[in-house]
Amino acid sequence: MMVKVIRITLQFVVIIFSLYVLAAQNFTMLPFVMLALGALMLVAGFEKIQKERKEFDGYVFIAVSLFIFFVAVQGYLLKD
C-alpha cells in the first residue's frame, strides 16, 4: 500500500517537472526530471518484485533506473 502511494506521488512529480521543462524551455532542469523518473522506475521495480510472483520486469525496471541515475548525475556534473 505504501509503495503504491509513493509510486503515484512520483508519477505526479515526473509529470509536473516534465511539463515545466517543456513549457518553459528550461532544459537545465532535465537532470532533475531524469532523477525523478529513475526513482519512479526504482519504486515500480520494487513493487513488481514484492508481488507473490517474482517477475522479470521488476529486475529490468531496477536496472534501467540505475542507468537513468547514472545518466542524470553525468548530465548534472557535465553541464556547461
C-alpha positions in Angstrom: 0.0 0.0 0.0 2.8 2.4 0.9 4.7 1.6 -2.2 1.7 2.4 -4.3 1.3 5.8 -2.7 5.0 6.6 -3.3 4.6 5.5 -6.9 1.6 7.7 -7.5 3.3 10.7 -5.9 6.4 10.2 -8.0 4.3 9.9 -11.1 2.8 13.4 -10.4 6.3 14.8 -9.7 7.6 13.4 -13.0 4.6 14.8 -14.9 4.9 18.3 -13.3 8.7 18.5 -13.8 8.3 17.4 -17.5 5.5 19.8 -18.2 7.6 22.7 -16.7 10.6 21.8 -18.8 8.5 21.6 -21.9 6.5 24.8 -21.3 9.4 27.0 -20.0 12.0 25.5 -22.4 14.3 25.4 -19.3 16.4 22.3 -20.1 18.7 22.9 -17.2 16.1 21.1 -15.1 16.3 18.0 -17.2 18.7 16.1 -14.9 16.1 16.5 -12.1 13.4 15.1 -14.3 15.6 12.2 -15.0 16.3 11.7 -11.3 12.6 11.7 -10.5 12.0 9.2 -13.4 14.7 7.0 -12.1 13.2 7.0 -8.6 9.8 6.2 -10.2 11.2 3.2 -12.1 13.0 2.0 -9.0 9.8 2.1 -6.9 7.9 0.4 -9.7 10.5 -2.3 -9.9 10.4 -3.0 -6.2 6.6 -3.0 -6.4 6.7 -5.7 -9.1 9.3 -7.8 -7.1 7.2 -7.6 -3.9 4.3 -9.4 -5.6 3.9 -13.1 -5.0 5.4 -14.0 -8.3 8.9 -12.6 -8.9 8.6 -11.0 -12.3 11.5 -10.4 -14.7 10.1 -6.9 -15.4 10.9 -5.8 -11.8 14.6 -6.5 -12.3 14.6 -4.8 -15.6 13.0 -1.7 -14.1 15.6 -1.6 -11.3 18.5 -2.0 -13.9 17.0 0.8 -16.1 16.5 3.1 -13.1 20.2 2.6 -12.1 21.2 3.6 -15.7 18.9 6.6 -15.5 20.5 7.7 -12.2 24.0 7.4 -13.8 23.0 9.4 -16.8 21.3 12.1 -14.7 24.3 12.5 -12.5 26.6 12.7 -15.5 24.2 15.3 -17.1 24.2 17.4 -14.0 28.0 17.2 -13.5 29.0 17.8 -17.1 26.6 20.6 -18.0 28.3 23.9 -19.1 
